[in-house]
């Protein structure tokens, strides 16, 4: 179906790219961790200066590939400490990768919702709320001078105003439009609560997330997610997106717009 084809393609592409980046990062981190263990074992077993030098060179190559500072000394103790440091930094990288993936998944979903809301108002100017101040006079004058569509600017303003709301507010707006099967799932709610903690609460469990699941999320504790956790959230976002786009096509089968 051509309807919403571009919106679907953009969503699928962004979501898949995010998932692939996380998988590749996780695979690289796991491979580097394994290489570090091999070097550590070689350092523990080595008794000759020549072997120690060769092992140090291997560690330097791996450190360069991983983007870490090179060892500054030749002693076995120093090199073992470096291996320990690199492994710890590797763990931090996985920690950061999962956090960034969660944030990006939420951005991809938010972009989809905005595109759907904009599409709804773009297809019929009468859907723009009556009596609502959508544009300032100077914005209208500027649009006319630049030969832009006033209708589009009004639709974008309405969409932006709605997107300032919460996840529940977005879905309530879709339901109000006539898309009845688009309720927020508990997994989506959990995802966005976690995202808010990453962005606004120093990666600590907020009172809202704690209230959502007191046993799972202890108040003010650090949030640790696995790649598998992120995959679950990604699948839930995809499932919700498919429902939303199907509902839009059901509620509004005629394509009268041209922007999205």
MARKEFI-30003 format. One line per 10 residues: their letters; for each residue y, x, z of N, C-alpha, C. Coordinates in steps of 0.02 Angstrom, whole numbers. Atoms other than C-alpha are relative to their C-alpha. Example, Ala and Ser with C-alpha at 12.3 -4.5 7.8 and 13.67 -1.06 7.14 Angstrom:
REM MARKEFI-30003
AS> -59 45 0 -225 615 390 60 45 0  -59 -42 -3 -53 684 357 55 -39 37
This chain:
REM MARKEFI-30003
XXXXXXXXXX> -60 42 0 0 0 0 62 44 0  -60 -40 6 167 72 -55 49 -12 57  -48 17 -52 263 -17 82 -7 47 60  -2 -48 -56 313 106 222 -39 64 -16  38 -59 20 225 242 121 33 64 24  -35 -60 -20 359 372 155 1 7 76  0 -2 -73 372 326 339 -67 22 27  68 -19 -21 184 340 359 -14 73 -15  13 -70 19 178 506 267 37 48 45  -39 -42 -45 317 581 373 -31 3 69
XXXXXXXXXX> 31 2 -66 235 524 534 -65 39 1  65 -34 2 61 583 484 9 76 -6  -11 -72 11 127 751 424 25 35 62  -27 -30 -60 228 787 580 -50 2 57  49 3 -54 91 732 698 -56 50 -12  54 -45 16 -43 831 608 22 73 6  -26 -69 -7 66 987 600 3 21 73  -3 -14 -72 95 977 788 -69 14 28  68 -9 -25 -91 959 822 -30 65 -26  27 -61 29 -136 1101 704 29 63 32
XXXXXXXXXX> -33 -57 -32 -9 1219 781 -30 12 69  29 -8 -67 -79 1186 954 -71 27 -4  69 -23 6 -259 1210 897 -2 74 -20  -1 -70 23 -218 1373 807 24 46 56  -25 -40 -55 -118 1437 955 -54 9 53  53 -3 -50 -259 1394 1074 -57 45 -22  53 -43 26 -388 1477 962 19 74 2  -24 -69 -1 -282 1635 949 1 26 72  -2 -20 -71 -257 1640 1138 -70 14 25  69 -10 -21 -444 1622 1166 -28 65 -30
XXXXXXXXXX> 24 -62 32 -481 1761 1040 31 61 32  -33 -57 -31 -352 1877 1119 -28 12 70  28 -6 -67 -422 1841 1291 -68 36 -2  65 -31 9 -595 1890 1229 7 75 -16  -13 -70 17 -527 2053 1153 23 39 62  -23 -33 -61 -441 2094 1317 -58 13 48  58 -11 -43 -604 2072 1411 -43 57 -25  38 -56 29 -691 2191 1291 33 66 17  -37 -61 -16 -556 2321 1317 -5 16 74  7 -10 -72 -564 2296 1505 -67 30 16
XXXXXXXXXX> 67 -27 -11 -752 2326 1501 -5 72 -22  1 -69 25 -728 2483 1398 37 47 47  -39 -41 -48 -597 2548 1521 -40 13 64  39 -7 -62 -712 2518 1669 -59 48 -10  59 -42 13 -856 2610 1584 17 71 -20  -17 -65 29 -762 2757 1509 5 55 54  -4 -58 -45 -778 2929 1590 31 61 -34  -27 -56 37 -711 3042 1454 72 -14 -23  -70 6 19 -529 3074 1411 6 -23 -73  -3 19 70 -564 3056 1225 -12 -75 -9
XXXXXXXXXX> 15 72 4 -641 2883 1248 57 -42 28  -57 35 -31 -497 2832 1361 59 -4 -49  -54 -2 48 -373 2883 1227 -11 -51 -56  17 47 53 -463 2781 1093 9 -72 24  -6 67 -29 -470 2629 1208 74 -19 9  -72 12 -7 -284 2647 1245 31 -18 -67  -27 16 66 -247 2646 1059 -18 -72 -21  20 68 15 -346 2485 1039 42 -51 39  -41 45 -41 -250 2407 1182 72 -4 -27  -67 -1 28 -85 2460 1104 5 -44 -63
XXXXXXXXXX> 2 42 61 -133 2378 938 -1 -73 18  5 70 -21 -182 2217 1026 65 -23 32  -63 18 -33 -24 2218 1132 54 -13 -51  -49 9 54 81 2236 974 -12 -67 -35  17 63 33 -11 2090 893 19 -60 43  -15 54 -46 17 1984 1048 74 -4 18  -71 0 -14 200 2031 1060 18 22 70  -12 -24 -67 187 2118 1229 25 73 0  -23 -69 -7 265 2280 1291 -61 47 3  56 -48 4 155 2432 1258 -9 36 67
XXXXXXXXXX> 12 -41 -61 73 2533 1398 43 63 -3  -43 -60 -3 182 2678 1456 -36 60 29  37 -55 -30 50 2783 1543 -71 2 -28  67 -9 27 -122 2850 1501 -56 -9 52  51 6 -52 -211 2824 1666 -40 -64 -8  43 59 5 -356 2703 1673 27 -57 44  -27 51 -46 -277 2612 1822 59 -36 -32  -57 30 33 -117 2583 1725 -22 -46 -57  23 40 56 -211 2519 1573 -35 -64 23  33 59 -28 -317 2401 1679 52 -50 25
XXXXXXXXXX> -54 44 -23 -158 2331 1757 34 -35 -59  -29 30 60 -87 2305 1583 -44 -56 -28  46 52 24 -242 2209 1531 7 -63 43  -8 57 -45 -222 2099 1685 65 -37 -14  -65 31 16 -38 2069 1643 -3 -38 -65  4 33 65 -77 2027 1462 -40 -66 6  41 61 -9 -210 1901 1516 41 -55 35  -42 48 -35 -87 1818 1634 52 -29 -47  -49 23 49 45 1809 1498 -32 -45 -52  37 42 46 -86 1735 1383 -7 -71 28
XXXXXXXXXX> 7 64 -34 -114 1596 1510 66 -38 -2  -65 31 3 72 1562 1515 14 -28 -69  -11 23 69 74 1548 1326 -37 -65 -14  37 62 9 -61 1415 1327 35 -57 38  -37 48 -41 35 1325 1465 61 -25 -38  -60 18 37 194 1328 1360 -17 -38 -64  19 32 63 103 1277 1200 -17 -73 10  17 70 -14 32 1119 1278 62 -41 17  -61 35 -17 201 1073 1350 41 -17 -62  -40 10 60 290 1095 1184 -34 -51 -46
XXXXXXXXXX> 36 49 42 154 995 1094 12 -70 25  -14 66 -28 179 849 1213 69 -24 -18  -69 18 16 366 851 1186 7 -18 -74  -4 12 72 345 861 997 -34 -66 -19  35 62 15 219 718 993 44 -60 17  -46 54 -19 344 609 1086 57 -6 -50  -54 1 50 481 658 962 -24 -32 -64  28 29 62 368 613 815 -7 -76 8  9 72 -12 330 443 893 68 -35 2  -67 28 -5 513 412 934 31 -7 -70
XXXXXXXXXX> -27 2 68 560 453 753 -31 -58 -39  33 56 34 431 326 691 32 -66 22  -29 62 -26 501 189 804 69 -11 -30  -68 6 27 679 225 746 -2 -20 -74  5 17 70 626 218 564 -20 -73 -11  21 70 5 541 50 590 59 -46 18  -58 40 -20 693 -21 682 53 1 -54  -50 -6 53 809 45 547 -22 -39 -62  27 36 58 696 -27 411 10 -75 9  -7 72 -15 701 -198 495 72 -23 -14
XXXXXXXXXX> -69 20 9 891 -204 496 26 16 -70  -21 -18 68 909 -121 326 -20 -53 -50  26 47 49 807 -255 239 41 -65 -2  -39 62 0 922 -397 291 59 9 48  -60 -12 -41 1101 -376 353 8 -55 52  -6 55 -48 1086 -545 442 -40 14 64  37 -18 -61 965 -463 565 41 41 49  -43 -38 -45 1105 -357 637 31 -49 49  -24 47 -51 1155 -440 803 72 -22 -11  -67 28 9 1304 -555 783 43 13 61
XXXXXXXXXX> -46 -10 -55 1456 -517 888 -6 68 33  9 -66 -30 1397 -341 927 44 50 -38  -43 -51 32 1523 -202 895 -45 58 -22  45 -51 25 1424 -87 784 36 61 -27  -36 -56 29 1557 21 703 74 -3 20  -71 -5 -12 1731 80 746 36 -5 -68  -38 7 62 1869 49 619 3 65 -40  -6 -64 35 1886 235 581 -66 18 -36  64 -13 32 1700 244 542 -7 -40 -64  2 42 60 1716 101 419 44 29 -55
XXXXXXXXXX> -46 -29 49 1866 180 334 -31 63 -31  31 -62 24 1775 347 322 -57 -15 -49  57 18 43 1622 264 248 24 -25 -68  -27 26 63 1725 173 118 27 56 -44  -28 -56 38 1815 332 68 -55 43 -30  55 -41 24 1650 422 49 -51 -40 -40  43 45 39 1572 273 -41 -70 -6 30  63 11 -35 1437 252 90 -10 -74 12  16 70 -12 1350 89 130 18 -20 71  -18 26 -67 1431 -6 275 -62 -31 33
XXXXXXXXXX> 61 31 -26 1269 -102 294 -46 53 32  44 -52 -27 1171 58 318 28 29 65  -31 -27 -60 1295 127 444 -8 -49 59  9 49 -53 1285 -35 543 -73 -1 25  70 -1 -19 1095 -31 540 -17 62 41  13 -62 -37 1092 150 597 29 -3 71  -31 6 -66 1211 110 741 -43 -44 46  44 44 -39 1100 -33 800 -64 36 20  62 -37 -15 945 77 787 12 53 53  -16 -53 -49 1028 219 883 10 -30 70
XXXXXXXXXX> -11 33 -65 1083 99 1021 -66 -20 32  65 20 -27 907 32 1040 -41 60 23  39 -60 -17 833 208 1044 24 33 64  -22 -26 -65 938 249 1198 -41 -30 57  40 32 -51 820 134 1292 -65 36 14  64 -29 -20 649 169 1366 -55 -18 -50  57 16 42 478 163 1286 -14 -76 1  11 72 -5 455 -15 1350 53 -39 -39  -54 34 35 624 -65 1279 -11 3 -76  14 -6 71 574 1 1107 -51 -52 -22
XXXXXXXXXX> 54 46 18 415 -102 1106 21 -73 8  -26 68 -9 504 -257 1172 43 -19 -60  -40 13 59 625 -241 1027 -44 -17 -60  46 13 55 480 -234 903 -30 -70 6  29 67 -12 402 -389 982 52 -53 -15  -54 48 14 570 -478 972 11 -8 -75  -7 3 73 575 -437 786 -55 -45 -30  55 39 27 410 -531 766 -66 39 -5  60 -42 2 284 -388 783 -36 -7 67  26 23 -65 181 -469 920 -52 47 30
XXXXXXXXXX> 56 -41 -25 38 -343 936 21 73 10  -25 -68 -7 141 -191 986 17 17 72  -14 -14 -70 133 -185 1176 -12 74 16  7 -69 -22 149 -18 1264 -66 9 37  62 -13 -35 -18 55 1319 13 44 61  -8 -42 -60 -44 141 1487 0 74 -18  2 -70 20 -85 304 1398 67 23 -30  -66 -16 27 80 299 1302 51 6 56  -45 -3 -58 172 263 1464 -9 66 36  14 -63 -34 87 412 1545 27 59 -40
XXXXXXXXXX> -25 -53 43 130 523 1397 75 9 7  -73 -6 -3 315 484 1403 25 16 70  -18 -20 -68 322 500 1592 -9 75 9  12 -72 -3 247 674 1575 54 36 -40  -53 -30 41 370 714 1436 65 4 39  -62 1 -39 514 663 1549 -1 53 55  7 -52 -51 448 779 1684 11 70 -30  -9 -65 33 441 925 1562 73 13 -17  -68 -9 24 617 895 1499 51 -4 56  -52 14 -50 708 833 1654 -18 18 72
XXXXXXXXXX> 19 -10 -70 608 878 1809 -35 67 12  26 -68 -10 565 1063 1790 -76 3 1  73 1 8 386 1023 1741 -37 -20 64  29 24 -63 354 944 1912 -11 -76 -5  15 72 -1 280 772 1946 59 -38 31  -56 40 -23 421 646 1963 -26 -59 42  21 60 -37 418 494 2079 -29 -53 -46  25 51 47 392 384 1925 -72 16 -23  67 -19 21 239 482 1866 -49 -5 58  42 6 -60 171 489 2043 -18 -73 13
XXXXXXXXXX> 13 72 -10 189 300 2059 -48 -27 -52  45 22 54 101 277 1893 -73 15 17  69 -19 -18 -54 370 1956 1 47 60  -7 -42 -60 -41 432 2138 -57 50 10  57 -44 -10 -216 507 2140 0 58 -50  2 -50 54 -197 601 1976 60 47 3  -62 -40 1 -17 661 1997 32 0 70  -30 -8 -66 38 725 2167 74 15 -7  -72 -5 5 224 712 2195 23 72 6  -31 -67 3 322 871 2151 -49 57 -14
XXXXXXXXXX> 48 -52 19 164 964 2099 11 18 -73  -6 -21 69 157 1062 1936 -49 -39 -44  42 37 47 86 975 1784 -36 49 -46  41 -44 42 -56 1066 1697 -42 -44 -47  38 37 50 -127 996 1536 -43 47 -41  43 -37 45 -271 1056 1430 13 -22 -72  -6 19 70 -279 1053 1242 -34 -67 -12  35 65 6 -403 909 1260 43 -57 23  -46 52 -24 -275 811 1360 52 -18 -54  -50 11 53 -146 833 1222 -31 -36 -59
XXXXXXXXXX> 34 35 55 -274 778 1092 -7 -75 15  5 71 -19 -300 616 1188 66 -36 -10  -66 29 10 -113 583 1189 16 -6 -74  -13 2 73 -101 626 1004 -37 -58 -32  40 55 29 -241 504 961 29 -68 19  -29 63 -21 -158 367 1063 65 -15 -39  -61 9 39 8 394 974 -17 -21 -72  20 19 68 -80 385 806 -25 -72 -2  26 68 -4 -171 226 857 57 -51 5  -57 45 -8 -8 145 912 41 -4 -65
XXXXXXXXXX> -39 -2 62 80 199 752 -33 -43 -54  36 40 49 -55 121 643 10 -75 13  -10 71 -18 -38 -44 737 70 -22 -17  -70 18 12 152 -43 725 13 -9 -75  -12 5 72 153 -10 538 -38 -59 -31  38 58 24 17 -141 509 35 -65 19  -35 59 -24 114 -267 613 64 -12 -41  -61 8 40 273 -233 515 -16 -29 -68  20 25 66 185 -261 351 -23 -72 3  21 70 -8 109 -422 419 59 -46 9
XXXXXXXXXX> -58 43 -16 273 -490 487 50 -4 -57  -51 -2 54 379 -436 338 -33 28 -63  39 -23 57 268 -426 183 42 18 -61  -41 -14 59 412 -421 58 46 59 13  -41 -60 -6 496 -254 32 66 -11 -36  -66 12 30 681 -288 7 47 58 11  -43 -57 -15 747 -119 63 -14 58 -45  7 -58 43 768 49 -18 15 65 34  -22 -61 -32 819 175 113 -57 42 26  52 -38 -35 658 224 203 -64 -1 -41
